Amino acid sequence: KGIVIKDKNDNEWVWIEVPKTTVFSELTIDITNELTELDYEAIKDKLIEYVGVYRKGSATQNSDWADEWYDGCGLTSKEYTALYQKMLKNIYVYGGFWIARYEAGIDGSIDDLSKVRTETSERIEIGTSPKAISQKNAIPYNWILCSEAQYLSSEMSPDDSYSSSLMFGIQWDLVCKFLEAKSDLTVVDINSNSSNWGNYRDVKIENIKDGKYAKYYEKALENWSKITKSYTKQNVGDESRTLLSTGISEYTKKMNIYDFAGNMWEITLECAIPNDDSFVLMGGECFYMGGERPASYRNCHLTSYGGATIGFRSTFYKK
């Protein structure tokens, strides 16, 4: 049902299996020596072949997307390449990778509704701003730039043996493939219409017993409210565009991963080609309908942009 671990910081992570015998058949790399550029290229090509339809985005898209460095992602070109290669090697060696079980939340916001970000919030500063967490019922980290999301992600590593970062685009595709292979979801559910498992405008989610919600009304995100008895998120009218706190509905859970479809756009370390000054957003948001922005959908914005429904999810791998 999806392997979950909890680290010493109480953050929860889910293992994404990448079946080595299937994906890397006829590919033998000596991991006792330093990998070459050709080795990394071979791993990348095998992964792209394996994920199939998801690499191009949803069924409605036919654009070019690439895990390539872009200015404003929060990393230098050298740092980006080093992280990308670590990610590829980890998948080849271990047959998978870890991702955050939940969309990134704001540290302290599980108990304190005042721990929210707004359009006028100060920019992120490591050591001063609240940490990002992967825990149930946190208020999602929003109004954030891609570079800030990467800074916060880099602080989420379980310990010094690992590196953490935003997810790369190929990792998002691999999660889509994992869900197709291991859950009851079909390619259509992931690539064409994710209404039956995501928080979208056209989805009613009934009888949520615990958590928080914030309605987007008249071009503004209203104050977060705590659910006291029961709450039903509507699929029509003003209450249809409602942001939920992390992981509060089983409706949005697949293979122990919450909110992979809808709720928040999630930033990846992927460049929108040929708009190389733009970062990529994945998975849709609560503003759209599930057929408009399914889980595999890619969108992009300039690196200087952050919004009320733009968040992120982290990953980690052995150094």
MOVENLIN-V346013 format. One record per residue. N is the residue number from 1. RES is the residue in one small letter. OMEGA is omega in degrees with one decimal (999 if undefined). D_LAST is the distance of its C-alpha to the last C-alpha in whole Angstrom. Layout:
((N	RES	OMEGA	D_LAST) (N	RES	OMEGA	D_LAST))
This chain:
((1	k	-178.0	27) (2	g	-177.8	24) (3	i	-179.2	21) (4	v	171.0	21) (5	i	174.3	19) (6	k	-179.0	19) (7	d	-175.6	17) (8	k	177.7	18) (9	n	-179.0	19) (10	d	173.6	21) (11	n	-177.1	19) (12	e	-175.0	20) (13	w	179.8	17) (14	v	-179.7	19) (15	w	177.0	17) (16	i	-177.1	18) (17	e	171.7	19) (18	v	-171.2	19) (19	p	-172.2	21) (20	k	-175.9	20) (21	t	177.7	24) (22	t	-171.7	25) (23	v	-171.8	23) (24	f	175.7	22) (25	s	-180.0	25) (26	e	175.3	26) (27	l	-180.0	23) (28	t	-179.4	21) (29	i	178.3	18) (30	d	-175.6	17) (31	i	176.0	14) (32	t	175.9	15) (33	n	177.4	15) (34	e	-178.7	13) (35	l	179.7	14) (36	t	176.1	17) (37	e	178.9	18) (38	l	176.9	20) (39	d	-179.6	18) (40	y	179.2	16) (41	e	179.3	19) (42	a	177.3	20) (43	i	179.9	18) (44	k	-178.3	18) (45	d	178.5	22) (46	k	179.9	22) (47	l	179.1	20) (48	i	177.8	23) (49	e	-177.1	26) (50	y	-175.3	25) (51	v	172.2	25) (52	g	-171.2	28) (53	v	-173.8	30) (54	y	-177.6	28) (55	r	179.2	26) (56	k	-172.6	29) (57	g	-175.3	29) (58	s	-178.3	32) (59	a	-178.5	35) (60	t	-174.1	37) (61	q	175.4	35) (62	n	-176.9	34) (63	s	177.2	32) (64	d	178.1	30) (65	w	-175.5	26) (66	a	171.3	23) (67	d	179.5	19) (68	e	-179.7	20) (69	w	173.0	20) (70	y	-178.0	23) (71	d	179.6	24) (72	g	-179.3	24) (73	c	179.4	20) (74	g	179.7	19) (75	l	168.1	17) (76	t	178.6	18) (77	s	179.4	18) (78	k	178.8	15) (79	e	179.7	13) (80	y	-178.6	14) (81	t	-179.3	13) (82	a	179.0	10) (83	l	-179.8	9) (84	y	-179.8	11) (85	q	174.5	10) (86	k	178.9	7) (87	m	-179.6	9) (88	l	-179.2	12) (89	k	179.4	10) (90	n	179.4	9) (91	i	179.7	12) (92	y	-175.0	14) (93	v	-169.9	12) (94	y	178.7	13) (95	g	177.6	16) (96	g	-179.3	15) (97	f	179.9	13) (98	w	169.6	14) (99	i	176.9	16) (100	a	-179.7	18) (101	r	-176.1	21) (102	y	166.9	23) (103	e	-177.3	23) (104	a	178.0	22) (105	g	-179.5	25) (106	i	179.2	26) (107	d	179.7	25) (108	g	-173.7	29) (109	s	176.6	31) (110	i	-178.2	31) (111	d	-172.5	34) (112	d	-178.1	35) (113	l	179.3	36) (114	s	-179.5	36) (115	k	-178.0	33) (116	v	172.4	33) (117	r	177.3	32) (118	t	-179.7	35) (119	e	-177.4	36) (120	t	179.6	37) (121	s	177.0	34) (122	e	179.8	32) (123	r	-176.4	29) (124	i	175.5	26) (125	e	-178.1	25) (126	i	-177.6	21) (127	g	179.3	23) (128	t	179.6	26) (129	s	176.4	26) (130	p	177.3	25) (131	k	171.0	22) (132	a	-178.7	21) (133	i	172.9	21) (134	s	-175.2	21) (135	q	-176.5	24) (136	k	171.9	27) (137	n	171.9	30) (138	a	172.2	29) (139	i	-175.7	30) (140	p	175.9	28) (141	y	-178.6	26) (142	n	-174.7	28) (143	w	-170.6	30) (144	i	176.1	27) (145	l	-178.9	26) (146	c	179.2	23) (147	s	178.8	21) (148	e	177.6	22) (149	a	177.8	20) (150	q	177.5	17) (151	y	-178.9	17) (152	l	178.6	18) (153	s	-177.4	15) (154	s	179.4	13) (155	e	-174.5	14) (156	m	-180.0	14) (157	s	-179.2	11) (158	p	175.2	12) (159	d	-172.8	11) (160	d	179.0	9) (161	s	-173.1	6) (162	y	170.6	5) (163	s	176.6	6) (164	s	-177.6	9) (165	s	164.7	12) (166	l	173.7	15) (167	m	169.6	16) (168	f	-177.8	16) (169	g	-179.2	20) (170	i	177.0	19) (171	q	176.6	17) (172	w	178.7	20) (173	d	179.9	22) (174	l	174.0	21) (175	v	176.8	21) (176	c	-179.6	25) (177	k	177.1	25) (178	f	179.0	24) (179	l	177.1	27) (180	e	-174.9	29) (181	a	-168.8	28) (182	k	-177.2	28) (183	s	177.6	30) (184	d	179.6	34) (185	l	175.6	33) (186	t	175.3	34) (187	v	179.3	33) (188	v	-179.5	36) (189	d	-175.9	35) (190	i	-168.3	31) (191	n	-176.5	33) (192	s	-178.4	36) (193	n	-176.4	37) (194	s	-177.5	35) (195	s	-174.6	38) (196	n	176.4	38) (197	w	179.5	34) (198	g	177.2	33) (199	n	178.4	35) (200	y	-178.5	37) (201	r	-176.0	40) (202	d	-177.0	42) (203	v	171.9	41) (204	k	176.4	43) (205	i	-168.9	40) (206	e	168.9	43) (207	n	171.5	43) (208	i	-169.6	40) (209	k	-175.1	40) (210	d	178.7	38) (211	g	-178.6	36) (212	k	177.5	36) (213	y	176.6	37) (214	a	-178.9	38) (215	k	174.5	41) (216	y	-170.5	41) (217	y	179.2	44) (218	e	174.1	46) (219	k	177.5	43) (220	a	176.4	42) (221	l	-179.4	39) (222	e	179.3	41) (223	n	177.1	41) (224	w	179.1	38) (225	s	177.9	41) (226	k	176.8	40) (227	i	-177.2	41) (228	t	179.1	44) (229	k	179.7	45) (230	s	-179.0	44) (231	y	174.0	43) (232	t	175.4	44) (233	k	-172.2	42) (234	q	178.6	44) (235	n	175.8	44) (236	v	174.7	47) (237	g	-174.7	48) (238	d	-176.7	47) (239	e	179.3	45) (240	s	178.7	43) (241	r	-173.3	40) (242	t	178.2	39) (243	l	-178.4	35) (244	l	174.0	34) (245	s	-166.4	32) (246	t	168.9	28) (247	g	-175.0	29) (248	i	-179.6	33) (249	s	176.4	34) (250	e	177.6	34) (251	y	-175.1	35) (252	t	-177.8	32) (253	k	171.6	30) (254	k	-178.8	29) (255	m	177.9	26) (256	n	174.1	26) (257	i	-178.5	24) (258	y	167.8	27) (259	d	177.1	28) (260	f	174.5	26) (261	a	176.6	30) (262	g	-176.2	32) (263	n	-179.4	32) (264	m	161.5	29) (265	w	179.0	28) (266	e	-176.9	24) (267	i	171.9	22) (268	t	177.5	20) (269	l	-175.0	18) (270	e	-176.8	21) (271	c	175.4	24) (272	a	-177.3	27) (273	i	5.8	29) (274	p	-179.4	31) (275	n	-169.5	31) (276	d	172.2	28) (277	d	-178.2	28) (278	s	174.4	28) (279	f	-173.9	25) (280	v	176.7	25) (281	l	-175.5	26) (282	m	164.4	26) (283	g	179.2	28) (284	g	-178.4	31) (285	e	-176.9	33) (286	c	178.4	36) (287	f	-170.4	38) (288	y	172.5	38) (289	m	-173.0	39) (290	g	176.9	37) (291	g	177.9	39) (292	e	-175.9	38) (293	r	178.0	34) (294	p	-173.1	33) (295	a	-176.8	29) (296	s	-174.7	28) (297	y	176.1	30) (298	r	174.0	29) (299	n	178.5	30) (300	c	176.1	29) (301	h	173.9	30) (302	l	-174.9	30) (303	t	179.5	27) (304	s	-174.5	30) (305	y	171.7	31) (306	g	-174.7	30) (307	g	-176.4	32) (308	a	-177.7	33) (309	t	174.5	32) (310	i	179.8	28) (311	g	-176.9	25) (312	f	176.9	22) (313	r	-171.7	19) (314	s	176.2	16) (315	t	172.7	13) (316	f	-177.4	9) (317	y	-175.6	6) (318	k	-179.7	4) (319	k	999	0))
